[in-house]
Amino acid sequence: MKPDNLMKLNIILPIAFKRINAVFIAALFVTCMIIAPSASVHAAPIPPGTTGVKWHPGHYYTIQNWANDDPIYMAQVYKELEATPALRGMQLRYLWGWIEKSPGVYDFSSIDKHLEKLTAIGKRLVIQVQTKSFNPDWKLIPDYLKAPKYEGGAFAFNNWGSRTIDGHNIKLWNPYVRNRLVALFKALGERYNSHPNFEGIGMIETAMGQAITPLTAAQSDGWFNNLIIVQQKARTFFPNTMTIQELNYPRQYLKQLVTAMTEMGGTLGCPDIYPDAPDLNFLGNQYSPKGLYPYFSELSGTIPIAPTVEKVNYLNTRNDKLGHVPTVQEILAFGRNKLKSNYIFWQRLPEYVDQVLEVMSWERQTSTPSGGLISTCPSAYPSCITD
């Protein structure tokens, strides 16, 4: 080989080896990131046999289920969570039919994704399993529940005064429907109970809607009896996690439901904070049972209290729309002082988010981890896990 060719080879080879080495190092780095994520994302699980319950009271966002996997919307949500210490996490809502694809086959990918992201920034996740839809086109239940064994799985309802089908609710009086819902909670508990950033799991409101085909007394009684059974099972599947039941109506079943939730150490939720709603604030008399809100203050310190602020609550202080437009501070004061809340879930809506974030920046909300809400460990819990 000629001397000038040898010189070219001596120059080219080191450059080539450097390029190969750089590519190899980059590839190795990416591989390591995939197979060995940071410890902050994969937090140490709660050890088996632990009797305490995760307890991180305070303010949380509630995300509309259509936005769970909207990248633009959720990117803004995470930006706001990171910038707002008073927001401790968020609640995501999932229709049953979104999670269970066929009997015992579940898709938890969306939950996993958000739990990992929240853990990475030191925030927490609450999910709600929705067994009632507010749009007849939503996929409320898995397709297999439409079989005769399950009586079709769901019934159509409309809202009071409406002449159209406004949504569907599950036929929870059917024992096979109940058992499939129990199986879902069992699978969720096995996957998420021990995760330290999985803060809670809940079920949607007890208001059933006005069934298009009127329900019998036996069906209504069976519906609520089975709801209690599902919640009792959920407590066993989530011994270290808050389990929530949203309550509102019918009033004649509230005492039964509240008593059961108290005995099992569950959490009382509510889909609305209406400061001036007469029926929700009703103290009861010999002719009519009391509304939901008095139970909250009575049980403060015994079990967790965790209401939600929905869009309608930003618009009026009464559910009959005869009140006034409240401020965010007014809603918060009622939830904190009258309802004695430990957790408040704020529905994140673009038209109200700036007002919520402004209130979250005030000293009353930033001076304590619980954002000014009651943080005492409930007496129904053997102990609280606050790390």
N, C-alpha and C positions, 0 to 999 in steps of 0.2 A: 504494500500500500504506500502511496506517495505521502511525503511528509505533510503536504497541505491538506490531504484528505484525513490524515490522522488528527490534525489540529481541529478540523471541522467536527470530527467524531467526538473529541474530548469536550467540545463546547456543547454539542447537541445532547449527548447522553445525560449530563447532569441536569439540564433543563427539563428533559423528558421525565427523569426520575423525580424531580421536584414536583412536576405537574401530577404525576401518578400518585405521589405521596400526599399531595394536597387533596386530591379527589378521595383517596382512601380515608384520610383523617375526617373529611367532611361527612363521608358516608358513615363512618364509625360513630361520629357524633350524633347524627340523625338516628341511627339504630339504637344507640344508648338512650336517647330521649324517648324513643318509642317503648322499649322494653323495661326502662327503669325511670318512670316519672318521679318528680320530686316528692319528697316525704310530706311536704305541706299539702299536696293534693290527696295523697292516699294516707289519711290520718289513721292513727292506731285505733283499731276497733275496741269497743267496750268488752272487757273480758267476760266470758261465760260465767254465770252465777252472780253477776253484779245485780244488786236489788234496787239501786237508785234509778231515778228517771232524769233524763236530760232536761235542763231547766235554764232557758235563756230568754226570759220574758222581755217584752219591748215592742217596738213597731216593726212591721213587716209589710212589704208590698204584696198585693194580690194581682196576679197577671191574668188577663182574660185568656181563655184556653185557645182562641184563634191565634194568639201571639206567641205561644210557647216556643215555636221554632221559626219565628220571623227574625232573620239575622239582623236587620236594621233596627227594629224595635228593641230586641233583646240586647244589642250592643249598647244602646242608650241606657237601658235598665241597669246593666252591669256598671256602666260609668257612674251613674247616680248612686248606686249602692256603695261603690268604693269611696265616693266623695262625701258620703253622709254617714257618720258614725252612729247616729240615732236609728238608722235602719239596720236591723240585725239580720235581715235575710228576705226571703220572699216565699209566697205560697203560689204553687202552680196547680191548675185544675185539669184533670184528665177524665174524659168519658170512659166508662167501662169498656165500650166497644173499641176504643183506641188501644187499650192495653192488652186485652185478651183476643188473640187472633183465631184460635180454635180451642177446644177443651184442654185446659192445662198448658197451652202454648202462649207465652206472654212476651210482649215487646217492651222492655224497660229502657231502651236506648235513650230516649229523650230524658227520662228521669236521671239516668246515669250521667249524661252529659252535663246537665245543669248542676247536679250534686258535686261533680268534680270541679266545675268552674267556681261554684260558691265556696267550696272548701279551700280553693287556692287563694281566695281573697278574705278568708276568715269569716264568711257569712254562712247562714243556715237555710235549710230547705224544709218547707212544709208542703205536703201535697193533699189535694182533695180528690177522692174518687166520686165522680158525678154519676148518680143513678137517676137523675131527672134532667131532661133536656128542655130548653126554652125555645126550641125551633124544631118543627116536625121533620126537617131534613137532616138533622144531626144523627150521626151513627151512635146511638146511645148504648146498644147492647151488642155482644157478639152474635153473629148470624145463627149459630147453633141454638141459641135460646129461643128462636122463633118456632121451634118444634112443638108439637102438641103436648109433650111431656111437661113443658114449661108454660103451657097455656099461651104461647106466643111471646112470652117474656116481658112484654110491656103493654101498658094501656094508654090510649090517647086521652088528653085532657084539654080543656080550654080555661082561660082566665075568666073570672066573674064578669059577666056582661058581654063576653065575646061569643061569636057564633061560628068561629073557625077552630080548627085544631091548632093549638099553640105550642104543643110539645108532647112528650111522653114520660111516663114514670114506670118503674119496674113493678112487676107483679110479685112483690116480696112476700105476699101471703102464701105463695106456692113454695113448698119445702125444697123442691129441686132448685128453684131460682136462688133461694136462701143459701143452700149448700154450695152452689157455684160461687156466690159472692164471698162466702167464708173461705173457699179455696183460694180466691184471689188475694184476700188479706193474708192468708197463710204464706203464700209465695212472696208477697211484699215484705212480710215480717222477717222471713228467712234471709232476705237480701239486704234489708236496710235497718233493722232494729239496732244492730251493733255499730252502725256508722255514727260517729260522734256529731256529725254535722247534719244528720237527718233528724230534724227537730220534732216533727209531728206529722200525723196523718189523720184525715177527717172524712166525714160524709156530708153530703149536701142537705139542705133544709128539709124539715119534716112536713112542710106544706105540700100536700099531694096533688093539688090542682083539682078542678072540677071534672071528674071523669065523664067522658062522652057517654059511656054506658055506666049508669050509676052503680057504685059498689054496694055490696050487701054489708050489713053490720059485721058478719063473720069475716068478710074479706078485710075490712078496715081494722078490726081487732087483730086478725092474723098478721096484717102488714106491720103493725107497731110491735106486736110480740116478737116477730122475727127480726125486726130492726134491733131490738134489745139483744137478742141472741147473737147477731152479727157483731155488735159492739162488744159484748162479753168475750167472744172469741178473739176479736182484734186485740183486746187488752192482754190476752195470753200470748199472742203472736208478737206483741210489741211491749214487753215488760219494761223496757228502758226508754220508751218513747211515748210522748203525749198522743192520746187518741181523742179526736174531737167529734162531737155530734152537733151540727147546726140545728137549732130548734126555733120554731116560731109559732106554727099552728099544726093541728087544731088544739084549742085550749083544753078540751076535755081529756086529752092524752098527755098534757105537759107534766102533771104531777107524777104519773107512772114513769115517764121517760126520765125526768130529772132525778127521781128516787133511784132508778136503776143506774144512771150514770154516776151518781154520788157513791153508791155502794161499790161499784167496780173501780172507782178512782179515775173515771173518764173526765173529759173536758167539755164544758158547756160553751158552745158557740152560738152565733146568731148571724144570719145573712145581712142584717141591716142594723144601723144605729139611727133610730128616729127619736130624737129627744122628746117630742111632743105627741107621739102616737098614743091615743087613749087606750086602745086594746092591749098594746104591749106593756103599758105602764099600769094597767088595771090591777087593783089590789085584791079583787075577788069579793064575793059576798055569798049569801046563802042560796042565791039563785044562779050564780054563774062563777066558774072557776077563774082564778087570777091569770093574768098574762105572764109573759116570760120574764120581763125585766126584774120584778121583785125577787125572783129566785136568784138572780145574779148577786145582788148585794147580800142576800141571806147566806149564800154559800161561799162568799169571799173568804179566802184563807183555808177553806176545806178542800176544794178542787179548783183547777185552773178555770179562768174566765177569759174567753177569746172571741169577741165579736168582730164582724167585718164591716167596713164602710164601703158601700156599693155606690154606683153612679147616682141612683135615685136619692141617696142620702145627702149628696152634695147639692141637690136641687130643692129639697123641701124637708122640713122637720117633722112632717106627718106623712103617713102612707096614703092618706086620702087627699093629699095635696092642699089641705086647708091651713097649713102652717106658713112658714116663711123660709126664705133661702138662708141657710145658716153659713157662718164662716167655718173654716177648718178648725179654728181654735174652739168654736162652740161645740162642734162634734166631738173633738178631743176631750174637752172638759166634761161632757156628759159621759163619755165612755170611761174616763178615768175616775170621776168623782161619784157618779150615780151607779154605774154598772160595776165599778170596782175591778176593772179589767187588768189582767196580767199581760195579755197580748192584744194588740189591735192590728188587724190586717186592713191596709189601705189600698183599695182598688186604684191601680195606676192608670189614669186617663190623661191624655195630652192636655186637655183643657183645664185640668185641675192640678197637674203635677207640680207646677211652680208654687202654688199656694201650699201644698203639702210639704214640699221641700223647705219653704221658708219657715214654716212652723217647726219642722224638724231641726232647724238650725238655732232655735232659741235655747237659752240656757236651761230652761226647765227640762228640755228633752236631751240636752248634751251633757248635763252634769252627772248623770248616772247611766250605767249600761242599759237599764230598763227604760230609758227615755221618760222617766217620771211616773211610770206605771208601777203597780204594786209588785214587788219582787220577792216577797216572803214565800218560802217553800210551802206548798200546800200540805196540810196535815194528812191528807189521804195518801201521800207518797211516803214510802219508807225513808227516803232521803232524796236529795236533789244533786244531780251531777252538773256542776257549774263550770267545769274546765272547758 
